[in-house]
Amino acid sequence: MKYILNKKYWASIALLGMMFFGMLFTSCDNNDSQGGSMTITRVFLEDINSTVPDREVSFARLGQLLRIEGSGFSGLRKVYINGYSTYFNVVFVSDNSMLVSVSADTPISDADPSVRNTIRFVNDSHEVIFPFQIRAGKPVISSISNTMPNPGETISVAGAGLTEVSKVVFPGNVEVTSGITSDEDGELFTVVVPSGISDLGGSIYAETSNGGVYSPAYFNFKKGILLNFDGQGSHGYWGTSTSMIQPADLESAAIGTGNTSQGKYVPHRPARIASFDAAKNRCSEVWTAGNGVDNWRAQLTPYIPATTPLDKVAFQFDILVPEIWAQSGFLKICMINNFNGGEWAGACYNYVPWIVDGKAVGVQTTRWITVTIPLNKFYAWSKEAFTFETVLAYREAATYQNFGIYFENSDVKLSNVTGNASEVEFPSKATSVKVYTDNWRIVPLDTPVYNDFN
């Protein structure tokens, strides 16, 4: 029986073989010749995991392996990438071709401008400098300060590799190329939100010196709004209990700096309640209308299929905490109306933002920010892989289909927050903290993949 390997696998095997034999040698100096003049004609990216394992390129990223074609490489002594002396193995050097890996230590933005985006080849008597763009690792967007801001407001986009952002494209193909600020470490950039963004939402795209990058597809996803207290979604309320937030409890005064309030919003400690006692649950509660009104399947599945893995679907809300919130209190997010308060299990999630790295550090926001909680963080679905269908079916089978949020003020065990064993506990205290939320919504978390070689 004959086995036939396609060109991709022959290239992979050949490259692996070269690398294996190269391990037998350690010198990076070529002593065979003093060297003559050199020319560089083409650079190829060697990637055995790609459908094109030997691809001609005009740039490379840190850690990538390059094959360089030209002439006069015999006698090559040194290779400098962005001015950094880069190791190469003479086994992989012929007169017309060589292999070199871009070191992770190669400077990028902090490289001397005179040598940035160059590869310099040196032998005993000649050198040649080849213009070639060097990029850091692929950029990543990990969070956006507010994913449903007003036009004209500034948002912060956090992640890695976000250097020298030159263009941001918002849903609806709305481009921004000015007023963008990037920090030197590539961990953050800011941009002013334009008008005309699509209400269907989606990803934002950023063009950086390290290439392009997409955010998750949750920006301005207004089709996912469950309740915004201004006509989208229905506020549910009943009875006369002190805890039930009624329409009269909602507030509408403009608050927040930079990212401001949008019409009405809910205070989780209504003005009629001076403070919450310690060791109390279900201190306040606010709900959607529930049965006969909420219909997640009809509203959401045209945009988020029921088959979507639960880690790719999230509950988002905007929050403002104008004074320091610390030591006591949390928001219980309830998938249905079937909780008495105090639970750390079932179809709910307890949001305790003032605990960071196991310590009570407090939280305060001067502007409205967005909180994103993937649905697989809800306790009932955190141990196994589920799909969005599980949540839809769970809600449809519930006696009371209201979605809501409690403010609770009971003791907090660190083990419940982190999921790891701990004896640390934060005893509750009476609190008069102000916590406001708005724009409750279900959003997709899928992120388009940026391909360097589209």
C-alpha positions, -999 to 999 in steps of 0.1 A, spaced: 0 0 0 13 34 -10 8 65 12 9 99 -5 18 131 15 7 164 1 31 193 -2 20 208 31 31 178 51 64 174 31 72 210 39 64 204 76 86 172 77 115 190 60 113 219 83 112 197 114 141 178 101 162 209 96 154 220 131 163 186 145 197 185 129 203 221 137 201 212 174 234 194 169 252 227 163 256 257 185 277 283 167 261 313 152 293 323 133 299 311 98 337 306 95 336 291 60 342 324 42 350 360 49 320 369 28 313 391 -2 285 414 -10 250 403 -1 215 409 -15 181 402 0 153 394 -24 124 378 -4 113 368 31 91 338 39 73 329 71 78 293 81 47 280 99 41 242 99 6 247 113 -6 270 85 -23 259 53 6 278 37 36 267 56 61 287 35 45 321 28 62 352 14 56 380 39 63 417 44 63 415 82 68 391 111 59 388 147 81 381 177 89 344 180 82 336 143 106 317 121 118 333 88 134 319 57 153 346 39 163 344 2 190 363 -15 227 358 -23 261 360 -6 251 346 28 282 324 30 304 340 56 275 357 74 286 368 109 257 387 124 220 394 120 204 424 137 166 427 138 154 461 149 190 466 161 189 435 183 217 409 177 197 378 168 210 342 170 210 321 139 224 286 133 250 282 105 235 248 96 205 267 82 227 291 61 235 285 24 248 311 0 212 318 -12 190 311 18 190 311 56 166 306 86 164 329 115 139 332 144 127 366 156 137 367 193 111 375 219 136 400 232 135 421 200 125 457 207 94 470 189 81 504 198 111 512 219 136 503 191 158 531 180 139 548 151 169 545 128 168 507 130 132 500 137 116 477 111 149 466 96 170 434 93 207 440 91 230 413 77 268 416 84 299 396 73 336 405 76 336 430 47 300 439 38 266 446 53 231 450 39 200 465 55 166 452 45 135 471 54 111 447 70 83 453 95 86 436 129 55 433 151 48 421 186 25 393 193 -11 395 180 -31 422 197 -60 412 220 -90 432 232 -100 419 266 -126 445 277 -143 478 268 -152 503 295 -187 509 282 -202 488 254 -234 509 250 -222 545 253 -237 577 240 -222 592 208 -195 616 215 -184 599 247 -150 584 252 -144 547 258 -113 529 270 -104 496 253 -81 473 273 -60 443 262 -25 436 250 -5 446 220 -27 476 213 2 499 202 -1 529 179 -38 524 171 -44 543 139 -80 533 131 -111 520 149 -141 507 130 -175 505 149 -205 483 140 -221 497 108 -186 502 93 -182 536 110 -145 545 110 -126 568 133 -90 577 125 -84 608 147 -85 615 185 -73 580 193 -48 577 222 -27 546 229 -4 539 258 32 529 252 27 494 267 -2 486 244 -25 478 273 -51 505 266 -64 529 240 -92 555 241 -114 566 213 -144 590 210 -176 571 200 -190 583 167 -227 587 158 -243 563 133 -233 530 149 -256 501 140 -282 491 166 -275 455 156 -242 459 173 -212 437 168 -174 439 172 -152 469 171 -121 466 150 -88 483 158 -58 487 135 -26 488 154 11 487 146 9 450 155 -19 443 131 -57 442 134 -78 430 162 -115 425 170 -135 428 202 -162 404 211 -194 411 192 -211 428 221 -207 465 213 -240 484 210 -261 452 209 -294 468 215 -314 439 202 -304 421 234 -318 447 258 -340 430 285 -347 462 304 -335 498 301 -363 515 322 -371 537 292 -394 516 271 -373 487 260 -383 457 280 -410 458 307 -403 466 344 -422 441 366 -434 450 401 -461 438 425 -472 441 461 -462 467 487 -431 451 503 -403 475 512 -379 455 490 -398 458 458 -386 486 436 -415 504 420 -416 528 391 -416 557 415 -382 545 429 -365 549 395 -343 579 390 -335 600 360 -312 629 371 -281 631 349 -253 614 367 -218 602 357 -188 619 342 -175 610 308 -201 583 303 -233 596 316 -267 582 324 -292 574 297 -327 584 309 -341 564 338 -320 539 358 -325 518 389 -311 527 423 -305 494 442 -310 513 474 -340 535 467 -340 570 483 -368 559 506 -345 534 523 -318 551 544 -295 521 548 -295 483 547 -290 463 579 -262 438 583 -269 401 578 -299 408 556 -308 393 522 -332 405 495 -328 441 507 -341 454 474 -353 436 442 -361 448 407 -375 425 380 -386 422 344 -423 416 337 -418 378 332 -446 355 321 -464 364 289 -440 393 283 -404 381 284 -397 359 254 -359 353 252 -362 327 225 -381 350 201 -360 381 210 -325 367 211 -321 335 190 -323 353 157 -289 368 168 -276 343 193 -285 307 182 -297 283 208 -268 261 200 -243 287 211 -219 275 239 -228 292 271 -193 307 275 -201 327 243 -232 343 258 -232 369 286 -254 391 307 -242 428 305 -253 458 325 -241 493 330 -233 504 366 -224 535 384 -210 535 420 -204 572 429 -191 565 464 -167 538 476 -185 504 479 -165 482 502 -168 455 529 -205 447 525 -233 441 500 -235 424 466 -259 421 437 -276 388 431 -285 383 395 -314 359 392 -322 340 360 -358 335 372 -379 346 402 -374 316 425 -348 327 451 -353 336 488 -319 353 491 -285 342 503 -280 315 477 -246 308 462 -260 280 440 -285 275 413 -294 297 383 -280 329 398 -247 348 401 -235 370 429 -216 401 418 -191 412 445 -169 438 428 -152 451 460 -133 418 465 -102 418 444 -75 391 446 -90 378 478 -91 412 496 -117 438 503 -104 468 483 -135 486 475 -148 500 442 -159 534 429 -168 547 394 -171 582 383 -186 572 349 -210 544 339 -191 513 330 -202 479 316 -201 447 335 -199 414 315 -209 381 331 -207 350 308 -237 328 314 -215 299 323 -205 318 354 -240 313 368 -236 286 394 -261 261 379 -241 260 347 -205 265 359 -194 229 362 -202 215 328 -204 226 292 -239 239 283 -255 257 254 -278 287 253 -307 263 248 -302 251 284 -309 286 297 -339 292 273 -355 259 283 -349 265 320 -366 299 319 -395 286 298 -401 258 323 -401 282 353 -433 291 372 -422 328 374 -401 338 344 -391 373 357 -354 381 354 -341 403 382 -315 416 406 -314 416 444 -292 438 466 -281 415 494 -262 423 525 -252 390 541 -218 377 552 -196 367 523 -173 337 523 -142 341 500 -146 305 490 -180 313 475 -165 342 455 -135 324 441 -146 288 441 -114 279 459 -110 266 495 -106 294 520 -114 302 556 -116 339 549 -150 355 555 -162 391 552 -188 398 579 -216 421 567 -221 456 580 -249 481 577 -245 500 545 -259 531 528 -240 525 495 -254 539 463 -254 515 434 -272 522 401 -276 499 371 -291 503 336 -293 487 302 -297 451 312 -289 429 282 -279 396 268 -250 398 244 -229 374 222 -193 369 231 -181 354 198 -150 372 185 -141 374 148 -106 360 141 -82 385 125 -60 368 99 -27 385 91 -30 373 56 -65 380 45 
